Amino acid sequence: MDKVQYEVEDIVSKLEEKGLNPGNSTEEYMAFLWNLYQVAERNLLDANNSLEELKQQQAEEMKEVESYVAHIRSLTEEREVLTTDFEKENVQLRIELEKMQFQQESQLKEVEEMLDQEGLSEIAQSSPSEQVAYLLVERATLLEKLETLELKMDSCSENLGSEKRQDELEHIHRTLEEELYQQHESMRRTKETMNKAFDEALEKEKKMRECVERDLNEAAQRLKMAHDEIRKLTDDLLIKKKELTELEHIVEKKQQEISVLQEELKTLKESESADLQKAKEHNLRLDREILALRQRVKTLDSERKKQMEQSEKSDSDSMSTHSILQDSEELHKKCRLEVEEKECINKQLQHKMKKLQAEYDDIVERNEELESILGESQNRTKEQVDYLESEIAGFQRTIMNLESELTELAEQREAKDKAFFSDGLSPDVKKMSGMEQELTELKPMLKGIQDQLLRAEWENSNLRSRNEHLEKEKNLQDNKISELMEQCKKLKLQISEKKLHTNKHLGEGDKDVEKEKWSAALSEHQRKCETLQRQIQEGLEDKQRLWEENLQLRQDVTLARQDLQSKREEIARLRQDLFNLQNPMPRPQICGDGAETVSKNLAGEALIQQQFEEIRQLRQDLNRVHNVCSSAEKELRYERDKNLEIKKQNILLQKEHTKVSEELNHVKQKYSSVTAALSSLEVEREQQQQKIKMMELELLKMSHNSKVQNSWQEKLEHEKCRAVDAEKSVLELQQQLRASQHQITLLETQTADKHHLEEELKKARERDSKRKMELQEEQLKRKVLEESLDVLQQEIKSLHEKEISLTESNCALQIKLHQQQSLLQHLDDERKSVTSERTSCESANQKLLEKVQDMQQEKEQLLKEYDILLKRLDDSIRKYNEMQLRNKAKVSRAKEMYLNELNQRDQRIKQLEMELSVSKSQTEKEQQLITSITAVNERLHEEKRQLLLEITEHEATVSNLKWKLCSVMNRSEILDHENQQLRESILQLYNQMRSLKQVLKKLQALNLPDIAMMIPSDWLMRVDEIINLPNESFSEVTRHSSPVIKVTEDGNMEQSPESSFPLPVSRSDTSEVGYLNVHSPKVIIAASEDCGVPESRVNDV
């Protein structure tokens, strides 16, 4: 009671603070509370709107962040493209380097070849600079030799007087000059080629290496920078992802808080609904008590009237008022007790809500675990499928390789058969072509079988066993041949008998060995088949387990979803209850004063509460129906999707089943064709055995006839040689047999052998007939018969070997049949499993359809009930009249909710402000990153431009150097031309000098006075002019030709006039100066010092 009074006083004091007077009426009191309630709702709406705006802003900011991340990813992709371009450029530069190195090597090889041709192989391995130095030294030595020869020539010319010696010297001088000229030219050419090649190669290599090294260093630096930037960006992206995950966690926490608030609202709604029910019950009690009180009041009124009539005293009135006050106090006490009971009930409901929330969290964790288990199972199934697909691809590759090998072997075999059977065998060729066509028809049928790996392994083992068997047969045949050669010397009868016995024993022994080998191979193959079947069964069992686990998980998921949906329905109910409580109610009507007003209000409240509860229950039922319908629709959609997937899987399985059935039909057809071929081969084998028996009888007869003939012993030696040839042919045949590795080639060899045997039998028959005629005629024909005997024996051996090969082929075909039967069984098992799965899926689909139909029926029933409830609601809404006490409680609760929501809103606003500050800091960091990235890009572009400018400058310098080299080469050619001109002028002077010497000698022979008497003075003057003319003309020519001649003339002028023969010396000086001007300035200076030329002239030159 004290608590209730205290709370009432608090409410009144707060309302007075807000502006409510205590003496106002109930209508004004309710109107004031209603205004407060509306203001609170408006504030709530404003807060919700602000929250939605903040959410929109956050979503926009997230979009901006995502766009920024996409931009960063695009930048990283562009950088990756740039790195790939740089790598490609590096590869191209390396290729160019290799080309340059190859060119350099080719040039070095050419130079080495030239040096080897000229006999300078010692220099070939040295460096180019050493080679050039060696050539220059040789040139200097040759020039010195020329000078010595010229001096000798001069001395010889002075000593010798006869014209014959002068002619010889001239011839020698010409030959030497020609040799020198050739050597000069060869040296010049080699020098030019060497200098050009090596200089260009070295410069190019240096440039290329420098460029490549620079590019590589720059590319490495750029790559490092790019990698660092990529790492930074990846780190930033990871940080952003972490921040986004944190934001998501925060949002999830907020959502959880919202869900908690919603659950609290639901609990409040439930508590309010319970309170309403209790209040209704209390109102009913109060109504009953009010009726009793009314009856009492009526009795009291009647008694009062009687007392008024009897006595007009005021005591009766005081007593009646006192009784009414006591009744009102009792009502207040009862109300307080009910309020306390409601508070206890609210606490119990809160405890229950906490338990339900814990259960909900457990269910969520279970759902997450189930989803993780489902993901793991799906990943396992995907891995298994990928593994199986990879194995199938490997099998298909092996099949293709085997088919290619088979085709190659078939082509080789066909070529051999054509070469072997090219002697007029047209019917056999036709048969062979028919058999080849059959084989070509069989080949594409073999492609559909997937287990050819096992077959290939078995064939490898079979080929190994065959090789061993052939080696054994070879050894046995060698032994046989040795035995036969020894026995042929003794007796032919014993040879024939021993041959028969050995053939029989060999046939039996070979058969036993082959049987043992085939039995071992069959046992191994059966073991392999059993292991494969076990593996397949284990795989099927694993698939079935996974399927069962998936079904269990799906069932658990469906149960969890149903629980979640039920809880969601309950949450929706609570929300609607809250919404109904928050809806405004109509204002009450005041009917009167005193106890009558209170009783009427209580009765109206009771009726209104009853109607309100009924309406609320109806709305709850409707919400439940809606939730059930929505969940049913979702389940139906999910199940429809599942059914579609199952149908697709069924269609795929049907397609695979049809493919498998087609392959089975192909295999059956192939099996029938193979069985027919085997039957035909067996018939032919029997016929051949009969023919062989006949031939053996004939051979026995021939052996009896051969006893009489003694001349055959001489021909045994010839037969030995033939036996050796036969051994060689046997070895060749064994090599051909080893080359056959596959079953198709075995079939082809069988067919070819059949035709060959038929032809050989025909030939044998013809030979036998001829031999019979020849035996009757002469002994010469008996020799031919003996040769035919040996041939027939070899043919019998080959027939035995062919029988063995036929048995082997039969065994191989039987093994193939077993394999195909195992495949058929495996396919039947798979088909049965597929059919069982299909039936289970169809049954599940039928059950789901039945459930859908039931749900639809329930939905229709609920819709009908919904219409009925709506009608009831319309009727009940009209009967609402008054709600005083409930409005007070609602206003207080609304106020509390409003305050709580305001606090929550403030907290949310603070959190959002924190998030905004974090996002702004992140955006600032990202902008800094962008600026740094742009700065790095600009720096890289500037470096690239600088490198391009350096490359252009380098190319310009290279072009200038090339032009300078060309100019130097042109100058050297001009100087060489001048040297040639000088040599020609020297030759002219030499001829003039020789003529003058002859004239002088003649003059010396005569006396000077006689000559003076005989020759007039005019003629002598003319002779002097003639003598001086060539020197002047030569000087003029040389002056015009080159400045080097000026230096030589000055030197000649400064020399002593006592020298009687200056012209040869000047010739040598000019030749030296010409040579030194071209190549070495140091030599020029030395020559000028010897000749007395001043240093200034030398420097000018």
Secondary structure, 3 states (H helix, E strand, C coil): CHHHHHHHHHHHHHHHHCCCCCCCCHHHHHHHHHHHHHHHHHHHHHHHHHHHHHHHHHHHHHHHHHHHHHHHHHHHHHHHHHHHHHHHHHHHHHHHHHHHHHHHHHHHHHHHHHHHHCCCHHHHCCCHHHHHHHHHHHHHHHHHHHHHHHHHHHHHHHHCCCHHHHHHHHHHHHHHHHHHHHHHHHHHHHHHHHHHHHHHHHHHHHHHHHHHHHHHHHHHHHHHHHHHHHHHHHHHHHHHHHHHHHHHHHHHHHHHHHHHHHHHHHHHHHHHHHHHHHHHHHHHHHHHHHHHHHHHHHHHHHHHHHHHHHCCCCHHHHHHHHHHHHHHHHHHHHHHHHHHHHHHHHHHHHHHHHHHHHHHHHHHHHHHHHHHHHHHHHHHHHHHHHHHHHHHHHHHHHHHHHHHHHHHHHHHHHHHHHHHCCCCCHHHHHHHHHHHHHHHHHHHHHCCCCCHHHHHHHHHHHHHHHHHHHHHHHHHHHHHHHHHHHHHHHCHHHHHHHHHHHHHHHHHHHHHHHHHHHHHHHHHHHHHHHHHHHHHHHHHHHHHHHHHHHHHHHHHHHHHHHHHHHHHHHHHHHHHHHHHHHCCCCCCCCCCCCHHHHHHHHHHHHHHHHHHHHHHHHHHHHHHHHHHHHHHHHHHHHHHHHHHHHHHHHHHHHHHHHHHHHHHHHHHHHHHHHHHHHHHHHHHHHHHHHHHHHHHHHHHHHHHHHHHCCCHHHHHHHHHHHHHHHHHHHHHHHHHHHHCCCHHHHHHHHHHHHHHHHHHHHHHHHHHHHHHHHHHHCCHHHHHHHHHHHHHHHHHHHHHHHHHHHHHHHHHHHHHHHHHHHHHHHHHHHHHHHHHHHHHHHHHHHHHHHHHHHHHHHHHHHHHHHHHHHHHHHHHHHCCCCCHHHHHHHHHHHHHHHHHHHHHHHHHHHHHHHHHHHHHHHHHHHHHHHHHHHHHHHHHHHHHHHHHHHHHHHHHHHHHHHHHHHHHHHHHHHHHHHHHHHHHHHHHHHHHHHHHHHHHHHHHHCCHHHHHHHCCHHHHHHHHHHHHHHHHHHHHHHHHHCCHHHHHHHHHHHCCCCCCCCHHHHHHHHHHHHHHHHCCHHHHHHHHHHHCCCHHHHHHC
